[in-house]
Amino acid sequence: MKQLLIRADDIGYSYAVNLGIARSVNEGLVRSVGVMPNMPETARGWSWVADSDIAVGQHTNVCLGRPCADPTRVSSLLGPDGCFRSSREYRTSWKEGIDFVHYDEAVIEIEAQLARFLEVVGREPDYFEAHAVLSGNLNRAIADVVTAHGFRHQIASFDPTATVTCGNAPVRMVMRSMEPGYEPAESIKQTVREMGANETVVFVCHPGYLDRFILETSSLTANRTKEVDALIDPELRAWLEEQDDLRLIDYRDL
């Protein structure tokens, strides 16, 4: 039996993003959501989906907004304005062979975000991962925090053909939203058609609507709105339910 896990990242990113995620959960196919613990809109966004039967993960964020930890203890992660360094800075440094993240500081911030997650959500995360940035020290810190707490670690992958693990389960992660001409419903269908027997795929989405903050801080904009439309579309749900060899799951099923 094929298993498809549709995940929505970025609860807390902005008010408008929260609106889109809430629709994707409350009216749509999403049963796993990632919470960005440090953002001002996080508590409001979670409140809009908290009564739904969903898996929730810590979507650790170190490239947007302000830290949860004391800024003096995580200075390698921050720019002159006291906010996290941007994902663009991470990419540029990575290309130059530089990892500016200090491992010990990353652990401090991850733990502080976990404390905030527990305060907002009220329970432990069903999975644990990081908002995508390029840093070996951050990845090592995530893995060590996960191990220390016994959480289920969703290892990130930017290669849709590669098998990684979530806890002990082998999964393949697919994210197409940055590709030209992206149409989410067709991309989900194509992913299902290409899945092997007994394979589990995590299809990563970023549904959301747009406001000034997201337009000024993210390169992923219009495709977020496309994903909302696809994920609440009854025709896509019907197509998925018609697949006799497919099971829709969330992270609690792994």
C-alpha positions as CSV (number, residue, x, y, z in Angstrom):
1,M,0.0,0.0,0.0
2,K,1.3,3.4,-1.0
3,Q,1.2,6.1,1.8
4,L,1.0,9.8,1.1
5,L,1.5,12.3,3.8
6,I,0.6,15.9,2.9
7,R,2.4,18.4,5.2
8,A,1.8,22.1,5.5
9,D,4.7,24.2,6.8
10,D,4.8,27.7,8.3
11,I,2.1,28.2,10.9
12,G,3.0,31.5,12.3
13,Y,4.7,33.0,9.3
14,S,2.0,35.7,9.0
15,Y,-1.7,36.4,9.5
16,A,-2.5,35.7,5.8
17,V,-0.4,32.5,5.7
18,N,-2.2,31.3,8.8
19,L,-5.6,31.8,7.1
20,G,-4.5,29.7,4.1
21,I,-3.2,26.9,6.3
22,A,-6.4,26.9,8.4
23,R,-8.5,26.5,5.3
24,S,-6.2,23.7,4.1
25,V,-6.7,21.9,7.4
26,N,-10.3,22.7,8.3
27,E,-11.7,22.3,4.7
28,G,-9.0,20.3,3.0
29,L,-6.5,17.5,2.9
30,V,-3.8,18.6,5.3
31,R,-3.3,16.4,8.4
32,S,0.2,17.4,9.4
33,V,1.3,21.0,10.1
34,G,4.6,22.6,11.0
35,V,4.7,25.4,13.6
36,M,7.3,28.2,13.5
37,P,7.6,28.8,17.3
38,N,9.2,32.2,17.2
39,M,6.9,34.2,15.1
40,P,4.3,36.8,16.5
41,E,1.4,35.2,14.7
42,T,2.2,31.6,15.9
43,A,-0.3,31.4,18.7
44,R,-3.1,32.8,16.6
45,G,-2.4,30.5,13.7
46,W,-2.3,27.4,16.0
47,S,-5.6,28.4,17.6
48,W,-7.3,28.2,14.2
49,V,-6.4,24.5,13.8
50,A,-5.9,23.3,17.4
51,D,-9.3,21.5,17.5
52,S,-8.6,19.5,14.4
53,D,-7.3,15.9,14.5
54,I,-3.9,16.6,13.1
55,A,-0.2,15.8,13.7
56,V,1.8,18.9,14.6
57,G,5.6,19.4,14.3
58,Q,8.2,21.9,15.4
59,H,9.2,23.7,12.2
60,T,12.3,25.2,13.8
61,N,13.0,28.6,12.2
62,V,16.3,30.4,12.3
63,C,16.0,32.6,9.2
64,L,13.1,34.8,9.9
65,G,12.0,37.0,12.8
66,R,13.6,37.2,16.3
67,P,14.9,34.4,18.4
68,C,13.1,32.8,21.3
69,A,16.4,32.6,23.3
70,D,18.3,35.5,24.8
71,P,19.8,37.3,21.8
72,T,23.2,37.6,23.5
73,R,23.4,33.8,23.7
74,V,22.7,33.2,20.0
75,S,24.6,36.0,18.3
76,S,26.0,33.9,15.4
77,L,22.4,33.4,14.2
78,L,21.5,37.1,14.1
79,G,22.1,40.1,12.0
80,P,22.8,43.7,13.2
81,D,19.1,44.3,13.6
82,G,18.7,41.5,16.1
83,C,16.7,39.3,13.7
84,F,17.8,36.0,12.3
85,R,20.0,36.0,9.3
86,S,18.1,35.4,6.1
87,S,17.9,32.2,4.1
88,R,19.8,34.1,1.3
89,E,22.7,34.7,3.7
90,Y,22.7,31.0,4.6
91,R,22.8,30.0,0.9
92,T,25.5,32.5,0.0
93,S,27.8,31.4,2.9
94,W,27.2,27.7,2.1
95,K,28.4,28.3,-1.5
96,E,31.5,29.9,0.0
97,G,32.1,27.0,2.3
98,I,31.2,28.9,5.4
99,D,28.9,27.8,8.2
100,F,28.4,30.8,10.4
101,V,26.1,29.0,12.8
102,H,27.7,28.1,16.1
103,Y,26.6,24.6,17.2
104,D,26.2,25.4,20.9
105,E,24.1,28.5,20.0
106,A,21.9,26.5,17.7
107,V,21.2,24.1,20.5
108,I,20.2,27.0,22.8
109,E,17.8,28.4,20.2
110,I,16.3,25.1,19.3
111,E,15.6,24.4,22.9
112,A,14.1,27.8,23.4
113,Q,11.8,27.3,20.4
114,L,10.8,24.0,21.8
115,A,9.8,25.6,25.1
116,R,7.7,28.1,23.1
117,F,6.2,25.3,21.0
118,L,5.1,23.5,24.2
119,E,3.7,26.7,25.6
120,V,1.6,27.4,22.5
121,V,0.6,23.9,21.4
122,G,0.3,22.3,24.8
123,R,1.8,18.9,23.8
124,E,5.0,17.5,22.5
125,P,5.6,17.6,18.7
126,D,4.7,14.6,16.6
127,Y,7.7,15.3,14.5
128,F,10.6,17.7,14.6
129,E,12.5,19.4,11.7
130,A,13.8,22.7,10.6
131,H,12.7,25.5,8.2
132,A,15.1,24.9,5.2
133,V,18.5,26.5,5.6
134,L,21.9,25.3,4.6
135,S,24.0,24.7,7.8
136,G,25.7,21.5,8.9
137,N,26.0,22.8,12.5
138,L,22.2,23.5,12.6
139,N,21.4,20.1,11.3
140,R,23.7,18.5,13.8
141,A,22.1,20.5,16.6
142,I,18.6,19.5,15.5
143,A,19.6,15.8,15.4
144,D,21.1,16.0,18.9
145,V,18.1,17.9,20.4
146,V,15.8,15.3,18.9
147,T,17.8,12.4,20.3
148,A,17.9,14.0,23.7
149,H,14.1,14.4,23.9
150,G,13.2,11.2,22.0
151,F,11.3,12.9,19.3
152,R,10.6,11.7,15.8
153,H,13.1,13.5,13.5
154,Q,12.1,14.3,10.0
155,I,15.4,14.5,8.1
156,A,15.2,17.1,5.4
157,S,15.9,16.3,1.7
158,F,16.0,18.6,-1.3
159,D,16.2,15.6,-3.6
160,P,12.7,14.2,-4.5
161,T,14.3,10.9,-5.6
162,A,16.2,10.3,-2.3
163,T,15.0,8.2,0.6
164,V,15.5,9.6,4.0
165,T,14.1,8.7,7.4
166,C,11.5,10.0,9.8
167,G,12.2,8.3,13.0
168,N,12.7,4.7,11.9
169,A,10.5,5.0,8.8
170,P,11.9,5.4,5.3
171,V,10.2,8.2,3.4
172,R,10.8,10.3,0.3
173,M,10.2,14.0,0.5
174,V,8.7,15.8,-2.5
175,M,8.4,19.6,-2.8
176,R,7.6,21.1,-6.2
177,S,6.3,24.6,-5.2
178,M,9.5,26.4,-6.4
179,E,9.3,24.8,-9.9
180,P,8.2,26.8,-12.9
181,G,4.6,26.3,-13.9
182,Y,3.7,24.6,-10.7
183,E,0.2,23.3,-10.4
184,P,-0.3,21.6,-7.0
185,A,-3.2,19.2,-7.8
186,E,-1.4,17.8,-10.8
187,S,1.9,17.6,-9.0
188,I,0.2,15.6,-6.2
189,K,-1.4,13.3,-8.7
190,Q,1.9,12.8,-10.6
191,T,3.6,12.1,-7.3
192,V,1.1,9.3,-6.5
193,R,1.4,7.8,-10.0
194,E,5.2,7.7,-9.6
195,M,5.2,6.1,-6.1
196,G,6.4,2.6,-5.7
197,A,4.5,-0.1,-4.0
198,N,4.6,0.2,-0.2
199,E,6.5,3.5,-0.5
200,T,5.8,6.5,1.8
201,V,6.0,10.0,0.4
202,V,5.9,13.3,2.3
203,F,4.5,15.9,0.0
204,V,5.6,19.3,1.4
205,C,3.3,22.2,0.9
206,H,3.3,25.8,2.1
207,P,-0.4,26.9,1.7
208,G,-1.2,30.4,2.5
209,Y,-2.7,33.7,1.5
210,L,-0.6,36.8,0.9
211,D,-0.1,40.0,2.9
212,R,2.6,42.6,2.9
213,F,4.9,40.7,5.3
214,I,5.0,37.5,3.2
215,L,5.4,39.5,0.0
216,E,8.4,41.4,1.5
217,T,10.1,38.4,3.1
218,S,9.5,35.3,0.9
219,S,10.3,34.2,-2.6
220,L,7.4,31.7,-2.4
221,T,4.2,33.7,-2.8
222,A,1.6,33.0,-5.5
223,N,2.1,29.3,-5.4
224,R,1.1,29.3,-1.7
225,T,-2.4,30.5,-2.8
226,K,-2.5,27.8,-5.5
227,E,-1.8,25.2,-2.9
228,V,-4.7,26.4,-0.8
229,D,-7.1,26.0,-3.7
230,A,-5.8,22.6,-4.6
231,L,-5.9,21.2,-1.0
232,I,-9.5,22.3,-0.5
233,D,-10.6,21.0,-3.9
234,P,-13.2,18.2,-3.6
235,E,-12.1,16.8,-7.0
236,L,-8.6,16.2,-5.8
237,R,-9.8,14.6,-2.6
238,A,-12.1,12.4,-4.6
239,W,-9.3,11.4,-7.0
240,L,-7.0,10.4,-4.1
241,E,-9.8,8.4,-2.4
242,E,-10.4,6.5,-5.6
243,Q,-6.9,5.1,-5.6
244,D,-7.3,1.6,-4.2
245,D,-3.6,1.3,-3.4
246,L,-3.2,4.6,-1.6
247,R,-3.6,5.5,2.0
248,L,-3.5,9.1,3.3
249,I,-1.6,9.4,6.5
250,D,-0.1,11.9,9.0
251,Y,3.1,11.7,11.0
252,R,1.4,9.8,13.9
253,D,1.0,6.9,11.5
254,L,4.7,6.4,10.8
